[in-house]
Amino acid sequence: MKRAVLAALAAVLAVIISLRAEGPAAPAGLAAAVWNGSGYNVADRPLSGEETAGSGALAEIENWFLSRPPTAKNDCTGLLAGKDLILILAEDWALPVQAGPDQPALYRLWSEGAQLTRVYAPDWYQGRDGREFALLAGMTPTTVQAETALAWTGREGTSLPFALAWALTGAGYDCRAFPDRAGNEAAYEALGFAQVETPGQSLAARLEEMGSGRPYLAYWVLPAGDGETALEALMGALDGLGLDRDTAICLVTGASDPLRGHIFLWGEGLAGRRADGPCSELDLAPTLLNLLGVEMDSRYFFGRDIFAPAEGDAGPLVSLTGSAFSDWVTDMGTYDAAADVFTPAAGTDLGASERARYAARVRAEVYDRYVFARRVLETDHFRAVG
């Protein structure tokens, strides 16, 4: 191995604080417990106390975050600790339902990696900006004063310390963005990338230099065209340099169906792993941080670790559009917002009153995710609370 595995996660200390009676409950036995080795992805973030007192805007936002159930650590926690991470957005690469041997590089990612069987590609109503923001910030991409969340973050320099690149920077990673076009440099920098390469810069050509240093995150927006050829070149370079065992790849592609997408997770130890719950790019930031064994507080992400067990209210949830009143899908069923109809999944045993209560609760969560994401950006919440 080219570097030692990252140090074990430090013990964490946190307390669930909630002033919102309607907020989701914390896992049983943890609400007032000292979280020392509790098995949940939480972190003790020092607060001044003012932002969790009273009913001001900062308090309401912070208490909403702290009221949310965390996700549990699991047998994938730290599985990729110390690995370099290449995160690829290939939005223009529409694929069939399953990769085949006629695309050998992609098939290698699929056959040697984790199997995610229910991946969705939400329509955030913001084009690529929405997908990039959801992927890199782990937040619902809302529109703020007629701007996309990504554009707003770049223009305002919004503080989002829980974004993927910032979290990895704190863990000692060198975070670089390799875009396919100019225009979002300020947004990438605000989201934690210390270096934004010239558009069109070859990632494969930089692997030897990057791989000889500290662990890195390389975010690569794959240009439109032959994605398979570009992926073959990348993986061939990794193999040729002997870096394949030290590298993990996450590839997010376009959708052949408007509501279905593809996520490929590849790295040593991921073969045979399977996740059957609904997921989207919004879930990748907490999933990748958990796989890399990086300390995080899962309550601050709007998605969830794909491999975490569903506990109580902390099950998988995918909003299918960028709206506060979106259609959505969970492991319990699907919701049609226009018709206001919740359809339970096959085999789900819910009576009429239980269905109504469940649908109302998830509707409220979808609404809150949209509204609180916008309020975080409008108020620059995390800079305000320090």
matplotlib code that plots the C-alpha trace (Angstrom):
import matplotlib.pyplot as plt

x = [0.0, 1.4, 0.3, -0.9, -4.6, -6.0, -6.1, -9.2, -12.2, -12.0, -14.8, -17.6, -19.8, -23.2, -26.6, -29.8, -31.5, -35.0, -37.4, -39.7, -42.3, -43.2, -39.6, -38.4, -37.4, -33.8, -33.1, -34.4, -32.0, -29.8, -31.8, -30.2, -27.2, -23.6, -22.6, -19.3, -18.8, -22.6, -22.2, -23.8, -22.2, -22.4, -19.9, -19.7, -19.8, -19.0, -21.9, -22.1, -25.5, -27.3, -28.2, -30.0, -31.8, -35.1, -37.0, -34.8, -33.9, -30.5, -32.1, -34.8, -32.4, -29.9, -32.6, -34.1, -30.7, -30.1, -33.6, -32.9, -32.1, -28.5, -27.4, -25.6, -22.1, -22.1, -19.9, -19.0, -17.7, -14.0, -14.0, -12.1, -10.1, -7.0, -8.0, -7.8, -11.3, -12.2, -15.8, -17.1, -20.2, -21.0, -24.4, -24.5, -23.8, -27.2, -27.0, -29.2, -30.5, -27.4, -23.8, -22.7, -19.4, -19.5, -18.4, -15.5, -14.4, -17.9, -18.7, -15.6, -17.0, -20.3, -19.1, -16.3, -18.1, -21.2, -24.6, -27.1, -30.3, -32.7, -30.9, -33.0, -32.0, -34.2, -35.2, -34.0, -35.3, -31.7, -30.0, -26.5, -26.2, -28.7, -27.0, -23.6, -24.9, -26.7, -23.7, -21.0, -22.9, -25.2, -28.1, -31.4, -30.6, -33.1, -33.6, -32.5, -33.8, -34.1, -30.5, -29.5, -28.1, -24.7, -24.6, -25.7, -23.0, -20.3, -21.4, -21.9, -19.0, -21.5, -20.0, -20.9, -18.4, -20.1, -19.8, -17.9, -14.6, -14.5, -15.0, -12.2, -9.9, -10.3, -9.2, -6.0, -7.2, -6.0, -9.3, -9.3, -12.0, -11.6, -14.5, -15.3, -16.1, -15.4, -17.9, -18.3, -14.8, -16.1, -18.7, -16.2, -13.9, -16.8, -17.6, -14.0, -11.9, -8.5, -7.6, -9.9, -8.0, -8.2, -11.4, -10.5, -7.3, -6.7, -7.2, -5.4, -2.3, -2.2, -2.6, 1.1, 1.7, -1.5, -1.1, 2.4, 1.2, -1.4, -4.8, -6.8, -10.4, -10.6, -14.0, -14.2, -17.0, -16.7, -17.1, -19.9, -18.9, -17.5, -17.6, -16.4, -13.2, -12.5, -13.1, -10.9, -8.1, -8.5, -8.6, -5.7, -3.6, -4.5, -3.5, -0.3, 0.8, -0.1, -2.6, -5.8, -5.8, -5.3, -8.1, -11.9, -14.2, -17.7, -19.4, -22.7, -24.2, -27.2, -30.5, -32.1, -35.4, -36.0, -36.4, -33.9, -30.1, -26.9, -24.4, -21.3, -19.1, -15.9, -12.9, -11.2, -13.7, -16.9, -17.4, -20.6, -22.0, -25.6, -28.1, -31.7, -33.2, -34.0, -31.1, -29.8, -26.8, -28.0, -27.0, -23.5, -21.7, -22.6, -22.1, -18.6, -17.5, -18.7, -16.8, -13.6, -14.0, -14.1, -15.7, -19.0, -22.3, -25.0, -27.7, -26.4, -26.8, -30.1, -29.5, -28.3, -25.6, -26.8, -25.4, -26.7, -29.6, -33.0, -33.9, -37.2, -37.6, -34.1, -35.0, -34.2, -36.1, -35.7, -37.4, -38.0, -38.1, -36.7, -39.9, -41.1, -44.2, -42.3, -43.2, -41.1, -40.2, -39.1, -38.7, -42.3, -43.9, -44.3, -46.1, -47.8, -47.9, -50.3, -52.9, -51.9, -51.8, -49.4, -49.1, -47.5, -44.8, -45.7, -45.7, -46.0, -48.6, -50.1, -53.7, -55.5, -54.8, -51.1, -50.7, -52.1, -49.9, -46.8, -47.4, -48.0, -44.8, -42.7, -44.4, -43.4, -39.8, -39.6, -41.0, -38.6, -35.6, -36.4, -37.2, -34.3, -31.8, -32.9, -32.8, -29.3, -28.1, -30.1, -28.7, -25.3, -26.2, -23.0, -20.9, -23.3, -23.1, -19.4]
y = [0.0, 3.5, 4.9, 3.8, 3.5, 6.6, 6.6, 5.1, 7.4, 9.3, 8.8, 11.3, 13.2, 14.8, 15.3, 15.4, 18.8, 19.5, 22.3, 21.1, 18.7, 17.5, 16.7, 13.1, 11.2, 10.2, 6.4, 4.9, 5.4, 8.0, 11.2, 12.2, 9.8, 10.6, 9.4, 7.8, 5.0, 4.8, 3.5, 6.5, 9.0, 12.1, 14.8, 17.2, 20.6, 23.4, 25.9, 29.2, 28.3, 31.3, 29.5, 26.8, 29.1, 30.8, 31.0, 33.0, 32.1, 30.5, 28.6, 27.2, 26.0, 24.5, 22.7, 21.2, 19.7, 18.5, 16.9, 14.7, 11.0, 10.1, 7.1, 4.2, 3.1, -0.3, -3.0, -0.6, 2.1, 2.7, 0.0, 2.4, 4.2, 5.8, 5.3, 8.0, 8.8, 9.6, 11.0, 11.2, 12.9, 11.6, 13.3, 12.9, 9.1, 7.5, 3.7, 0.7, -0.8, -2.9, -2.6, -5.3, -6.8, -4.7, -1.8, -3.5, -0.6, 0.2, -3.5, -3.8, -1.1, -2.9, -6.5, -5.7, -3.1, -2.6, -3.3, -0.5, -1.7, 1.3, 4.4, 7.5, 10.6, 13.4, 16.3, 19.2, 21.7, 23.2, 21.2, 20.1, 22.7, 20.8, 17.5, 18.9, 20.7, 17.6, 15.5, 17.8, 19.6, 16.7, 19.2, 19.6, 22.0, 24.8, 27.9, 31.0, 34.4, 32.9, 31.5, 27.9, 26.7, 26.1, 29.6, 31.3, 29.4, 30.5, 34.1, 34.5, 32.2, 30.4, 28.4, 24.7, 23.0, 19.6, 19.5, 16.4, 18.2, 20.2, 17.1, 15.3, 18.4, 18.2, 14.6, 15.5, 15.0, 17.0, 18.0, 19.0, 19.6, 18.7, 20.3, 20.0, 23.7, 27.0, 28.9, 27.2, 27.8, 30.0, 27.4, 24.5, 26.6, 27.5, 23.7, 22.9, 22.3, 23.8, 23.5, 23.8, 22.5, 23.9, 22.6, 19.6, 18.8, 15.0, 13.4, 10.2, 12.3, 13.7, 10.4, 9.7, 13.1, 13.1, 9.5, 10.1, 12.6, 12.6, 11.0, 12.9, 13.6, 14.2, 15.3, 14.8, 16.0, 13.6, 15.5, 14.5, 11.8, 8.3, 7.8, 4.2, 5.3, 7.9, 5.4, 2.8, 5.3, 6.2, 2.7, 1.6, 4.4, 3.3, -0.3, 0.7, 2.9, 0.2, 2.5, 0.5, -1.1, 2.4, 4.0, 4.0, 5.2, 6.5, 7.1, 8.9, 8.7, 10.1, 8.4, 6.3, 6.8, 10.3, 9.0, 6.2, 6.8, 4.8, 4.9, 2.7, 2.3, 0.5, -0.2, -3.0, -4.7, -3.4, -6.5, -8.3, -5.4, -4.7, -2.0, -2.4, 0.8, 3.8, 6.3, 9.2, 11.4, 13.3, 10.2, 10.0, 12.5, 10.7, 7.3, 8.1, 9.8, 6.7, 4.4, 6.4, 6.4, 10.2, 11.8, 13.4, 14.3, 12.6, 14.9, 17.7, 15.8, 15.8, 12.3, 9.3, 6.6, 4.1, 1.2, 2.2, 0.1, 1.8, 2.6, 4.2, 7.4, 7.2, 5.1, 5.8, 8.7, 10.1, 13.3, 12.9, 16.6, 19.9, 21.0, 21.4, 19.4, 16.7, 13.2, 10.8, 7.2, 5.3, 1.6, 1.7, 3.0, 5.9, 9.2, 11.1, 14.7, 15.9, 13.2, 13.3, 9.5, 7.2, 3.7, 1.2, -1.1, -4.7, -6.6, -3.5, -4.0, -0.6, 0.1, 3.1, 5.3, 4.2, 5.0, 8.5, 9.2, 7.8, 9.9, 13.0, 12.6, 12.0, 14.9, 17.1, 15.9, 16.6, 20.0, 20.7, 19.6, 22.1, 25.0, 24.6, 24.1, 27.5, 29.1, 27.8, 29.4, 32.7, 33.2, 31.7, 29.7, 27.9, 31.0, 32.8, 30.0, 29.5]
z = [0.0, -0.8, 2.5, 5.9, 6.6, 8.2, 12.0, 13.6, 14.2, 17.4, 19.9, 19.4, 21.9, 21.0, 22.4, 20.3, 20.9, 19.6, 20.1, 17.4, 18.8, 15.3, 14.5, 14.0, 17.2, 17.8, 18.0, 21.2, 24.2, 22.5, 22.9, 26.2, 26.1, 25.8, 22.4, 23.2, 20.8, 20.3, 16.7, 15.1, 12.6, 14.7, 15.7, 18.6, 16.9, 19.3, 19.5, 21.3, 22.7, 21.2, 18.0, 20.0, 22.3, 21.8, 18.5, 16.2, 12.7, 13.6, 16.4, 14.3, 11.5, 14.0, 16.0, 12.8, 12.0, 15.5, 15.7, 12.7, 13.3, 12.5, 10.5, 12.1, 11.4, 9.7, 8.2, 5.4, 7.8, 7.0, 4.3, 2.0, 4.6, 3.2, -0.4, -3.1, -4.4, -8.0, -8.2, -11.8, -13.0, -16.5, -17.0, -20.8, -20.6, -20.8, -20.1, -20.3, -17.0, -16.5, -17.8, -20.2, -21.3, -24.5, -22.3, -20.4, -18.3, -17.1, -16.7, -14.5, -12.2, -12.0, -11.7, -9.2, -7.2, -5.0, -6.5, -6.0, -7.4, -7.1, -8.2, -9.2, -11.0, -9.7, -11.9, -9.7, -12.2, -12.3, -15.0, -14.2, -11.5, -9.4, -9.8, -8.9, -5.9, -4.6, -5.2, -3.7, -0.9, 0.1, 0.3, -1.6, -4.5, -4.0, -6.0, -4.1, -5.4, -8.9, -8.9, -8.7, -5.4, -7.1, -8.7, -5.4, -3.4, -5.8, -5.9, -2.2, -1.1, 1.2, 4.1, 3.8, 6.1, 5.8, 2.0, 0.7, -0.2, 3.0, 5.1, 3.2, 3.4, 7.2, 7.0, 5.1, 1.5, -1.5, -3.2, -6.9, -9.4, -13.1, -14.9, -18.6, -19.0, -17.3, -15.2, -11.8, -10.4, -7.5, -6.6, -6.5, -4.3, -2.0, -1.8, -0.6, -3.7, -3.2, -6.9, -9.9, -13.0, -16.5, -18.2, -20.3, -18.3, -18.5, -15.1, -16.3, -17.1, -13.5, -11.6, -11.1, -9.6, -7.5, -6.4, -5.0, -2.4, 0.3, -0.3, -2.9, -4.1, -7.8, -9.0, -12.7, -14.9, -17.9, -21.2, -23.5, -26.0, -25.6, -21.8, -22.2, -23.9, -21.2, -18.5, -20.1, -20.3, -16.6, -15.3, -17.6, -16.1, -12.6, -13.4, -15.2, -12.2, -9.7, -8.1, -8.6, -5.1, -3.5, -5.4, -5.2, -8.0, -7.7, -11.1, -11.5, -14.9, -16.8, -16.9, -19.8, -18.0, -16.6, -13.0, -13.0, -12.8, -12.3, -9.5, -9.7, -6.5, -7.0, -4.7, -2.9, -0.5, -2.3, -4.5, -3.4, -1.4, -2.2, -1.4, -2.5, -1.0, -3.2, -3.5, -5.6, -5.9, -2.8, -0.7, -2.0, 0.3, 3.6, 1.9, 0.7, 3.9, 5.9, 3.5, 3.9, 7.6, 7.8, 10.9, 10.0, 11.5, 9.4, 10.7, 8.5, 5.3, 3.4, 2.1, 4.0, 4.0, 1.4, 3.4, 6.8, 8.3, 8.3, 11.9, 12.7, 10.7, 9.2, 6.2, 2.6, 0.9, -2.6, -3.7, -7.4, -8.3, -7.0, -5.4, -1.8, -2.9, -4.8, -5.7, -3.6, -3.1, 0.0, 0.9, 2.0, -1.2, -3.6, -3.5, -6.4, -5.3, -8.0, -7.0, -3.3, -3.4, -1.5, -2.9, -0.5, -1.8, -2.4, 0.8, 3.0, 5.7, 6.4, 7.3, 5.9, 8.9, 9.1, 5.4, 5.9, 8.9, 7.1, 3.9, 6.0, 7.9, 4.7, 2.9, 5.8, 5.7, 1.9, 2.5, 5.3, 3.3, 0.5, 2.8, 5.3, 2.4, 1.0, 4.4, 5.0, 1.8, 2.3, 5.8, 5.3, 8.4, 9.1, 8.9, 11.2, 13.9, 13.5]

ax = plt.figure().add_subplot(projection="3d")
ax.plot(x, y, z, "-o")
ax.set_aspect("equal")
plt.show()
